[in-house]
Amino acid sequence: MSKAAAALAEGFRGEIVVPGDEGYDAARAVWNGAVDRRPEVIARCTGVADVLQAVAVAREHGLYAGVRGAGRGLAGLGTCDGGLLIDLSRLRGVRVDPARRLARAQPGVTWGAFDHETQAFDLATTGAPYSGSGIAGVTLGGGVGWLARSYGLTCDNLVEADVVTADGRLLTASAAAHPELFAGLRGGGGNFGVVTSFTYRLHRVGPHVLCGALYVPVELLAQTLAAVRDFMAHAPDGLTVGVELGRPRGVPQLPDRTVLRIGLCWSGRADRGREAVAPLRALPGVLVDTVQTRPYALWQRALDAGRGPGAANFGRSEFLSVLDGAAIDRLAEQVAAMPGPGAQLQLAFLGGAVARVGPEDTAYTHRTAPYLLSAVARWTRGPAEPHTSWVRRCWEAMRPFSSGGAYVNLMGAEGQARVVEAYGLAKYERLVALKDRYDPANLFRVNQNIRPSG
């Protein structure tokens, strides 16, 4: 046992896992099977006291600290090579205050578990569109989901966070207390400390919402995407739409067929929603229409099929400012070149409440970008190269239409210049000043790293 592990063992209530232990390989694994890293020590925490001790041991023994929530991020940042991994995946408490419309949740909670608790009171907040995603990573990077145009990003609905800082303090950050830290947490990733508790603002949603998907042949890609673009330019905020291009999962009527999947969610009254979405449902060539009222929590699970752990994943993202004919033609070319059934292009339509938050209020930067494009490949066998090459080509092909940056939650190991792009130079420099204040030694560097100036 290393000196760090021995020091951690003194009073640590959780489980300590080190190389050679029977459960080490399982404990270091993350959702993305392409990520294979070996921490020196894994500290599986049971509460804040364990987190405080793990941070102190990492600092005193010269180890950098990785932090895991649910461990479901695309970049595989819930593990590390050689450092001390602070594993929070067993911290899964959720407490809902229906009278105040607030929910307090621990960092190991998934969106499926969170929605299960809040929907008991017909309440929800913007979360990832996959139930297995963890609340921690999504919130700290921004959080684009089915309620975003209605209620803003996940980070916009964060009202308070308990944070263990690099120097071993437990702070409660909010708009009233430590406001600069609070702003940095909302989009700044895990750069400023270990968040042990998130408190969210909830909204009246459900239990049933009007939602579903329209499936259109890929041969109609250009005209369909242009029609959705024009419709969403004037759509009410209550409607959030996302388009996927690729082979659908879990749709037996469309076996092995590449299509456009137009997913939509209306957050208000269903009767008004039917009128609002009628132009989309009337698009020419719709093969399958699954739009109906269904439980919100069920819709949050609709994209889970085929996204379990173990497969290799690789992705890139870009905020787009332009979706004209040239951009759509370029997208069509990328669809035609897809390397396999696990490849997808995903296009989120933003605006609405997302764009109404001040650009300096949070670390999340690209408020006015109307679109977020991501190219993601997933495979279970064979070499990575055809899949990763396709993703990179997609990203390069769409860069001319960019609004200037990436989405932190959909970034991989793309280099420091790309991290600066994600925030913009002016905001990045302010975040560096915040990093200098709260983590000058860069203890928390297993992230899209904001490097301290020292």
N, C-alpha and C positions, 0 to 999 in steps of 0.2 A: 504494500500500500504506500502511495506517495505521501510526502509530508503534508501536502494540501488535504488529501483525503483523511489522513490521521487527525489533522486539526479540525476538519469539518465534523468528524465523528464525536467530538466532545460537546455533547448537548444537543446535537441535531436530532430532531424527532422523526424526520422522514427517512427515506431509503437512500443509501449511498451506493452507487454502482461504479465499478472501475474495470478497466480491461482485464480479462481473464475470468470475470464473474459469469456465472451461467446465463444471466439475463442481460448481459452487456449489449449484445448485438440487437436485441429487441428494443432495448432502452434508447439506443442511439439512432434507431431508424426513424425516418420521417415519411410523410405521405408520398413525396416524390421519389420514386425508385431510382432516379438518375443521380441522387445525392447520396454519397457514401463517405461519412466523416467519423472521426474517432476522438471524442473528447477524452481528456485525461481523467476527469471526474464528472460524474453525473449526480446532481443533487436533486432528488425527487421530493419537493417541498410539500409540507402539510399546512403551512400557514405563513403569516408574515414573519414570525420569529425565525423560521427556517430561512426565509429569503434574506433577512438581515444578516444572518450568520454566513450564508453562502457568499453574499457580496463582500463581507469582511474578509473571508478566507481568500477569495479571488484577489482582492486588492493587496492583502498582506503577503501573498505568496507569488505575486507577479504573474498571475494568470488572467487573461482576458475572459470576459463572461459572455457566453451565449445564453439566450433566454428562449424557452419554448412555452407557448400557450397550448393550443390544440395540435400544433405541429403539422398544419395542413397547407402552408403557404407554397406557392409555385417555386420560389427560389430555394426552398429547403433551409431557411435560416433558423429553424428550430433545432439545429445541431451545430457542431463545430469541430474543428481539428485542433487537438492539443490543449484547449482551454477548459474552463469549468462551465458545464452546462447546467443552468438553473431551470429545472423542469417544473412547470406550474400546471401540468396537464391534469393533476389530481385535484386541483382547486376548482370545483364545479358548482359552487353555490349560486343560487339566484333568489333574490327577494324582491317581490313586486309590491309597490305601494299604490294600489288602484286609486285611492282618494287624491293623491298628489300627482298621479300619472308619472311615476318614476320607477325604475328598476335598477337594483344594484346587483352586479354580477362579477364573479371571479374570473381570472384569465384563462382557465381551462375549459370554460363553457363554449359549446358550439352553438351556432345559430339555431339548429334544430331544437336543442334543449332550451334556449332562451325563448324562442317563439312558443314552445309548449307551455311555458310558465306565463308569459304575458297574454297569450290568447285565451287563457282561462278567464280573463277580465276584458276580452275584446279590445286589447291594446297591443301595439307593436311599435317598433322603430325601424328605421332603414337598416337592413342587414345584407350580407352577401346572398346572392341568389342560389347558393348551395347550402344545404342544411348541415353538412359536415364541416364547413369552414369555421374556424375559431373566431370568437368576437374580438380577441386581443389584437391580432395582426391586422384584421380588417379595419378596426377603429383607428389604430395608430397610423395607418397609411392613408386613410380617407374613408372608403366604404361606399361603393356604388351598388345600389340594389333596386328592387322593384318599387320602393317608396321614395326614391331620390328626388324626382321632380316635384313630388308633393311636399316632402318634409326635409329635404336636404340630404347630405351625406351622413353616414354613420357618425363621423367625427363632429358634425354640426349638432348632433343630438346628445353629445357627451356633455354633462353638466358638472362632473366632478370626477377626479381620479386620485387614488392613493398611490404614491410613487416612492419606492426605495431608491435613493440617489446613490451615486458612486461613493460618496463619503459616509454612507451608512445612516442617513437620516430618512425618516418616514414623513413625507409631506403630503398634504391634501391640497391638490391644485384645482382651481376653479377660476371663474371670471373675477371673483372677489379676492382670492388668496393665491399668490404666486401666478398672476395672470400671464406673464411671459412664458413661464414653463407650461402652463395650460395650453396656450396657443401653439407651442412647439410640439406638444404631445399629439395635437390634432393634425396629423399628416406627416409628422417628423419621424415616424417609425419608432424603433426602440432605442433611439440615440441618447435619451436623457435620463433613463432609469428603468427600473422594473415596476411596471404597474401591477399592483396586487388587487385592485378593485376599480371597477368602472360603474359610474352611475349615469343612466340614460334618461332622457326625456321620452315619454311614450305618447302615442297618438291613438285616437279612436279608429280602429281598423278591424273590419270583420265582425263576427267570425267568418263570414263569407264575403268574398270580393269577386268582382267580374274580372276574369283573367283567362288566359289560355294562349294558344298559338295558332298561327296560320302558316300553312306549308305551301310554297309556290315552287314550280319547277325552276331549276337553275337556268334553263333556256330563256326565262323571262327576267333574269337578274337585272338587267339594265333598266328596263321600264319600271319594274317593281321597286327597286331601291330608290329611283328618282321620285316615284310617287310617295313612298314613305317619307323621304326627305322633305318634300314639299308639304305634306300633311303635318309633320311634326314641327315645322317652322311656325305654325299657328295653333298647335294643339294645346288644350287646357293643361294646367299643371297637374291635375289629378291623374293624368295618363303617363305612365312610363313605358317605353318601348325599347326592346333590344333585338337586333337581328343576328342570327347565326347562319353562317354559310358552311355547309359540309353535309355529312351523312347524319341524319337524325338518329337518336338513341331512343329505344322504347316506343317506336311507332310502327306497329306491324304492317300497316297499310303501305308503308314506304320502304320495303326491303332494299338495301344496297343502292339507294338512290340519293344523289346529291341534290339538295334543295336549299331554298331560303326558308328559314324558320323565323317568323315574325312573332316574338313573344311580347305580350302586353299585360299590364296590370292597371286597373282603375281603382283608385283608393276610396272613392266616394260612393254615393248611392248607385245601385246597379241599374236602375231605370235610366238615370242620366248617363251612365256609362255606356249603355247600349247605343244610345244616340251618338255619343261622342266617338265610338269606335266603328260605327257603321261604314264610313268610307274605307277603312282598312279591310273590313270583311267583304266589301264589294270589289276588291281588286280582281282583275282578270286572272283566270287560271288557278285559283286556289284549289289545291288537291284535297286538303284536310283542314277542317276548322274545328278546333277544340275549345273555342271561347265559350265560357259559361260561368255561372256563379259556383264557386267551390270554396272550401275552407282555405283561408290565407296560409295556414301552416302547411297544407297539402301542396299549394302552389310553390311554396318555398323549397319543396323537395322535388319539384318537377324535373329539374336538371341534374339530379343526383345520379341517374343511370349511367353506368360506365365510368364513374369518377371515383371509384374506390382506391384504396392505397395500393402501392406496390409497383404500378406501371411507371415507366420513365416519362417525364414531362419536360417540355422546353417551350418558352414563350417570349414574346416581345410585345410592347405596347407603344402607342403613340396617340397623343391628342391631335385631332384633325380640326382645321378651321375651314376646309374646303371639301365638299362632296359633289363636285360638278361632274359633267360627263366624262372628262378625262380621268378623274379619280375613280369613278365607277368602272370604267373600262379597265383600268389598272387592277382593280379588285377582281374583276372577272378573269383576268389573266392568272392571278394567283390561285383562284379557285380551280381553274383548269389544270394547274400544276401540282395540286395537292398530292403528297406522297403516300397517303393511306387513309383508312377510315377513321383514324384518330385525329386527323388534322382538321382544324376549324379556324375560321375567321369570325370574330365577334365584334359587333358594332353597337355601342351603347349611345342612345340619344340623350344628351344632357340638357342643360338649360333649366327653366323653372326655378324651383327653390335653390338648386345648386348654385345658380348664377347670382342669387340675391344676397349671398354672404359676402362681406367685404373682403377684398383680396389680401388685406393684411391681418385679418382676424384669426386666421389659422395658418399652419405650415403648408397645408394643401394649397396649391398655387393656381392651377389652370381653370379658374372659375368660369371664364367666358367661352371656353372651348365648347362648341356645340356637339362634338362627337369624340368618342374614345374607341379606338380600334385596337384589338389585340389579335395576334396570330399565335396559336397554340398547337403544338403537336404532341401526341401521346402514342407510345408504342410499348409493346411487351416483349418483343423479340427482335433479333437482328441488330445491325449497327445503328448508331445514333445519327450518323452523318446525313442520310437523305432527309431526315426529319428536321434536324437543326439547320441544315442549309436552306430548306424551304422557308422556315421561319425567318431567317436572316434576309433572304431575298424579298420576302413580303415586306419586311420592315423598311428595307432600302428602297423598294419600289414606291412606298407610300410616303416617304419622308418629304417629297416636294409639296405635299398637301398638309403638312404638319402645322400646328399652332405653336410648336416649339418645345415639346417636352414629353416625358414619359410619366406613367402612373406608377407610383412607388410600389403598390401592391402587386403589380404585374411585371416587375423588373427581375432580371437575373443578375449574374455577375457581368455587368456591362461597363465597368470602369468608372473612375471618379468624374470624368467630364460628363458622363450621362447622369450621375447623381446631381450635379450642378444644374443640368438641364431640367431635371424633375422639379426643381424649386425656382429656377431663374436665378441669375447671379446676385441680384440685390437681396432677395430673400435668403438665399444660401448664406451670404455673408452675415446676415443677422442671426441665422441659425448657428453659424460658427461661433458667434459671440455667446449665444446661449449654451453651446457645448462647452466653451471655455469656462463658463460659470459652474456648470453642473457635472461635467465629466472631462476635465482637462487632460487626464491621462488616457482617455479613450478606452476605458475599461469595457464599455459597451460598444463594440465595434462589429459584432456579427449582425450586420444590418446593411441597409443602403447608407453607407457611413458618411456622416457629416464630420469631417476631420477637424479636431481642434487646431488652433493656430500655432500652438507651441511645438 
